[in-house]
């Protein structure tokens, strides 16, 4: 059972949803211009991949928290609303690089966008601290994602507006609806702090505060939730081995998860070789710079950090240098890319709730 403080947090969540729902019902300029974003109910089917008894209502209708469907971007030099320690989610597809700040995602959770010609949905759950990028083209049909209003393991359940099917974010699968059992195609995204991001990618585009909606961006809407051990909603599995809100980078392979602690990557950029479900991989991270990424390493090649060679952060034994997204930026392999593992950052309680046999180091 939730303690009184947890109940207070939950009340705060519902108050926030009520404010956002009022905005949605009142009609907002950006959203009203996009018929696809109009609020509709999700279609609930009989078949569930998760126990519907433990699915909770975060708010009472679809789109109670409004996605950003017409994102506006500015240059790094134009950004005045971020501090160096603020967290952001970055995405790079070939030569197009974009950045999505947490202070905006805390209020909208989903950004429907296009990057390098690919339809992308950045989806972020502030309750589980998990963010990732999904392909919005499913079975040849383009869609947008919205907030269903439902939660599972305190984690957001998006829905796609084409079929009204609902998806579990951290399970990365459609759990109910026409597309049940379908897994989204994921794209590598990187969570890091603004100070690191702007140093590595000074020419990137940054999501602006021009969302078409009135929000108190920069004020965290969930009080001190990120620092406490309390969880707003019930979860299937619990562990107090680590602090509930410790941020860990996790890799998912064949529905199994392995997690890595930032504390193991002190003293600048460090590399770790590991095996995940039979796959050789490398994990590169920095507690100081607040990032972690992982790539397949089928040839078991040797890698090491670079020295002050922005945007490259690591190199292989043939002196090819690579950036956070695995793109070779110098060397004979220039233009090629290492294959990313399916990894993202989330709170410890969420990793354990979804993957109780998770390993961590």
ZIHU-V464197 format. One record per run of one state. SS is the DSSP state (helix for helix, strand for strand, loop for the rest). FROM is the first residue (numbers start at 0). TO is the last residue. If there is no record, write none. Layout:
BEGIN
SS;FROM;TO  SS;FROM;TO
END
This chain:
BEGIN
loop;0;2  helix;3;25  loop;26;27  helix;28;31  loop;32;33  helix;34;36  loop;37;46  strand;47;47  loop;48;50  helix;51;53  strand;54;56  loop;57;66  strand;67;67  loop;68;71  strand;72;74  helix;75;77  loop;78;85  strand;86;92  loop;93;94  strand;95;100  helix;101;107  loop;108;108  strand;109;114  loop;115;116  strand;117;124  loop;125;128  strand;129;134  loop;135;135  strand;136;137  loop;138;139  strand;140;141  loop;142;143  strand;144;151  loop;152;153  strand;154;159  loop;160;164  strand;165;167  loop;168;171  strand;172;175  loop;176;184  strand;185;186  loop;187;187  strand;188;192  helix;193;199  loop;200;203  strand;204;206  loop;207;245  strand;246;252  loop;253;254  strand;255;260  helix;261;264  loop;265;268  strand;269;275  loop;276;277  strand;278;285  loop;286;289  strand;290;295  loop;296;301  strand;302;304  loop;305;312  strand;313;315  loop;316;319  strand;320;321  loop;322;325  strand;326;329  loop;330;335  strand;336;336  loop;337;338  strand;339;339  loop;340;341  strand;342;346  helix;347;353  loop;354;357  strand;358;359  loop;360;360
END
